[in-house]
């Protein structure tokens, strides 16, 4: 939350009220003008949060003469030397476009790396989406805007369009008319992470502090009670966080820690995530006990970290919904459906083999990290078999690099969040840099899936795909089992979901999207891990390699 202030008293009050950053100006009644150096110095002596200064020499429009631009440069230089942490300014041409020349001149006098916000001059731009690209090109970090309306609440639709087009390249900061009553509405509508408001005390911050203190007390009490799981061996724990901080680090460091615990506490050990015990079985017999149980079917709380991506589909749902969805999707794994994709799997596996052979020829004595190569291969296969689209992830000429990079990055961010307890609460995660990057990746993935669904539905409407499904046993639902599948074109997972949607078992577009995203995630991640480990163990066992080669021949 950035708070606009024009006096020492309001600056101190905003800082004490929990503001993350101040925008210091004079004459708020005129929309804010450049503050004095003296005011900035006094505020900096009394507050510890960042203070950005407004650079606006006069009231009125935002079209400046060369002399006015020069005065802004002089003010900017003086205020930065007086301790300003960032600047807020903007300039427009007479026809309502961003004045790139004037903005560039002001930016040129600022120290490298200075945070820069384009202020509400943006709301007077004639073409906001064009202005957005101009501001991004000028290397601004934020745009303060009410969505070209009198208040941010009224301009929420324009704000959403700006956020969607920005795609994380710049922060869109809603401002003007924001208070404790409409802030949540604006955040929900825009999915944005920053807001600017006039200085005012809030009850929400006090409530957050109280809830946090009570939660810590509850955690402390729970840890004082001896839990039966502590009878198992395991690493020492810390108050409140358990063993979570042990796993903060790079993936390689985390992997090594898990290996160390497996060696030290074989064959069964426990760790703690906050106040939740986690049991790590290492023997197949122990794992079988869990998987064969009809009682342990509830998903853990960690699954909530992927719900914003996968929704509540087969992977994340529980109980009756999971059983219903599993029964519904079972026909899509009929042998006749799967057999048609053997050529797809073979073609993509051949590309993988060629890439491995090339690396081996280039560096015959160097180890090869097969995981990223196998992951791209599995992604190609699952994308073509689940959605009927070739993304050519293994090829340099792929036109879907944004989707491929987003699906890899979002999985890294999920693990990163899971290992950091302070990012577990959603309201904290969404305003963090990690949460903002997660939201950007999520928009890319959902947009890609929705586009493919729309294209596939159009194909079916135009009669390009003919599907005939005949149940082997008549049922009330009509999707219990499959006996014959007749397709004119190759049938993919998405085709079957759309076919199910035409039966009496209606699936909404959102539910179809959930299941496609679920299979994209699980289908390539689990498969690539399994293949990578299989290759690793084959490399460690020459005799098994020989047997496998003989079987293949």
C-alpha positions, -999 to +999 in steps of 0.1 A: +000+000+000+014+034-011+000+064+007-001+099-007+009+126+020+015+163+019+027+170+055+050+157+082+021+147+104+003+127+077+036+110+067+043+099+102+007+087+107+008+067+074+041+050+084+027+041+118-005+028+102+014+002+082+020+020+048+047+002+027+057+034+009+049+071+008+043+094-021+053+129-009+039+159-026+024+193-019-010+207-027-030+175-027-061+195-035-045+203-069-037+166-075-002+169-060+027+191-068+065+189-062+073+190-025+101+211-010+135+197-001+130+208+035+098+188+038+115+157+023+144+159+047+122+162+078+100+132+067+131+111+060+143+118+095+110+105+110+100+075+089+119+044+079+098+034+049+107+044+013+096+079+003+089+087-034+085+124-044+061+139-069+077+158-098+050+182-110+059+219-113+023+233-116-014+224-115-033+219-147-025+197-177+006+175-181+020+191-212+052+209-204+074+234-222+111+228-225+117+253-196+093+234-174+110+201-182+143+217-172+128+228-139+116+192-133+151+180-139+166+204-114+139+195-088+146+158-094+183+162-089+179+182-057+153+158-042+173+127-050+204+143-033+181+151-003+173+113+001+143+106-021+139+068-027+120+072-060+101+097-081+066+100-095+061+120-127+046+119-162+043+141-193+019+141-222+020+157-257-008+180-268-025+152-286-027+130-255+002+107-261+031+099-237+058+126-242+087+103-246+112+130-251+103+149-219+102+117-199+136+106-212+151+140-202+139+137-166+150+100-164+185+110-176+192+130-144+182+102-121+207+077-106+207+043-123+181+020-108+159+047-093+123+034-090+101+055-113+063+058-112+042+073-141+016+093-122-021+100-130-012+119-161-018+084-176-055+089-170-055+118-195-038+097-222-060+094-253-051+057-260-044+040-227-032+007-241-008+025-265+004+047-236+010+016-216+035+003-241+052+037-243+056+038-205+070+003-205+095+012-232+107+042-212+116+017-183+091+030-158+085+006-129+048+015-120+018+033-134-005+051-109-040+052-125-076+052-117-084+034-150-092+067-167-122+072-144-130+095-115-121+067-090-104+034-092-136+015-085-153+031-114-123+024-137-119-012-126-126-026-161-099-004-177-075-014-149-081-051-157-074-045-194-041-027-185-031-055-161-038-082-187-018-064-214+011-056-191+015-093-182+039-084-153+062-062-173+051-032-151+031-028-120-003-013-125-011+005-093-048+015-088-052+049-071-078+075-063-108+070-041-095+038-026-106+031+010-111+002+034-146-005+019-137-008-018-101-020-016-110-057-015-134-053-044-107-036-066-082-063-057-106-091-065-116-075-098-081-067-110-060-094-093-035-066-088-010-064-060-005-027-053-028+002-044-025+039-035-048+057-011-049+088+009-035+086+044-060+071+068-059+046+097-072+011+089-086-016+112-075-044+089-038-040+098-046-042+135-067-073+129-039-089+110-014-083+138-038-098+164-045-129+143-008-134+137+000-132+174-029-156+183-017-180+156+019-180+170+006-187+204-015-216+191+015-230+173+037-228+204+011-246+225+007-273+199+045-279+199+046-282+237+023-312+234+041-344+227+028-358+194+029-396+187+048-390+155+078-378+175+084-414+184+098-418+149+134-406+142+140-374+124+159-341+124+156-316+153+128-290+149+125-253+156+096-236+174+068-225+152+084-235+118+094-271+125+118-282+098+107-259+070+138-236+072+159-267+067+147-270+032+151-234+022+178-233-006+184-244-042+167-276-055+202-292-054+206-283-018+171-296-009+178-329-027+210-334-008+193-327+025+166-353+017+193-378+008+211-371+041+179-377+061+172-409+042+207-422+051+205-411+087+170-422+095+163-451+072+137-466+065+111-442+080+114-407+095+094-377+103+097-339+098+075-310+108+060-283+085+049-256+110+026-276+133+019-304+108+038-336+110+051-353+078+060-389+076+086-400+050+083-437+041+113-451+021+104-487+017+079-499-010+061-519+016+054-488+037+042-468+007+019-497-002+002-495+032-007-459+026-018-462-011-039-493-004-057-477+025-094-467+021-091-443+051-062-420+040-079-405+010-080-368+021-055-346+002-030-327+023-031-289+027-001-286+003-025-292-026-040-258-021-008-243-036-019-256-070-056-250-068-054-216-085-038-234-115-056-267-115-088-258-097-106-287-080-103-314-106-091-350-104-057-341-089-069-318-061-105-329-052-115-352-024-143-377-015-174-379-036-163-353-062-130-372-068-148-405-072-174-390-096-147-372-116-125-404-118-155-425-130-163-398-155-128-397-170-120-434-169-132-440-205-105-416-218-079-441-208-094-470-228-068-490-246-081-481-280-078-444-272-042-449-260-031-471-289-036-443-314-009-422-297+020-447-301+032-429-332+032-396-314+052-410-285+076-427-309+082-396-330+089-374-299+111-401-283+131-402-316+138-364-313+149-369-277+173-398-288+188-376-315+194-348-290+211-372-266+232-386-294+243-352-304+254-342-269+272-375-266+291-369-298+300-333-287+312-343-253+317-380-250+333-379-216+310-354-200+278-363-180+245-353-195+217-338-175+188-357-190+160-341-168+154-310-189+156-329-221+132-356-210+108-329-195+106-312-229+099-345-246+072-354-221+057-320-225+055-324-263+038-358-259+012-348-233+004-316-251-003-334-283-022-363-267-042-342-242-050-311-263-042-321-299-017-294-303+020-297-312+040-271-293+074-284-305+090-278-270+121-298-281+127-276-311+144-242-312+119-229-337+090-234-313+064-207-313+051-216-279+082-208-258+061-185-235+038-214-226+067-239-221+087-215-199+056-206-179+047-242-171+083-249-160+085-217-140+052-220-122+062-255-109+094-240-095+074-213-078+050-238-062+079-256-046+095-223-036+063-213-019+057-246-002+092-244+015+087-209+028+060-207+056+057-169+053+044-173+018+017-198+027-011-173+035-027-163+002-030-126+011+008-124+017+017-145-014-003-125-038+015-092-029+050-108-029+073-107-059+069-145-061+031-142-061+032-116-089+054-138-110+031-168-103+001-148-114+018-138-147+026-175-155-009-185-145-025-160-169-003-174-197-012-210-190-050-204-186-051-183-218-033-210-238-057-237-225-088-217-231-077-208-266-071-245-274-106-254-260-123-228-281-104-239-313-112-276-306-149-268-300-150-249-333-135-278-351-162-301-338-189-276-348-175-274-383-176-312-385-139-316-388-138-343-361-162-372-359-164-392-327-186-422-320-185-437-285-204-469-278-207-480-241-202-517-236-228-518-208-257-494-208-257-472-177-277-443-164-248-420-172-237-435-205-199-433-197-191-463-175-169-482-201-161-483-237-163-511-262-158-494-296-144-460-305-147-448-340-128-417-350-123-401-384-094-380-370-072-388-341-091-385-308-074-366-279-082-362-243-099-328-249-121-343-276-135-368-251-141-342-225-161-321-250-180-353-260-188-360-223-200-324-221-226-332-248-240-361-228-261-357-197-229-355-175-224-318-182-189-303-176-185-266-176-158-249-196-141-242-163-142-279-153-128-289-187-100-264-183-092-278-149-089-314-162-068-304-192-044-283-170-043-312-145-032-337-172-007-312-186+008-309-152+007-345-140+012-360-174+045-344-181+059-339-146+055-374-132+064-390-165+096-370-170+107-378-134+100-415-139+119-416-172+148-396-158+152-419-128+149-450-151+177-437-173+198-430-142+194-465-128+200-480-162+232-460-163+242-475-130+234-511-140+252-523-171+238-558-169+202-545-170+212-523-200+223-554-219+191-573-210+170-543-221+189-540-254+184-576-261+147-574-254+143-543-277+161-561-305 
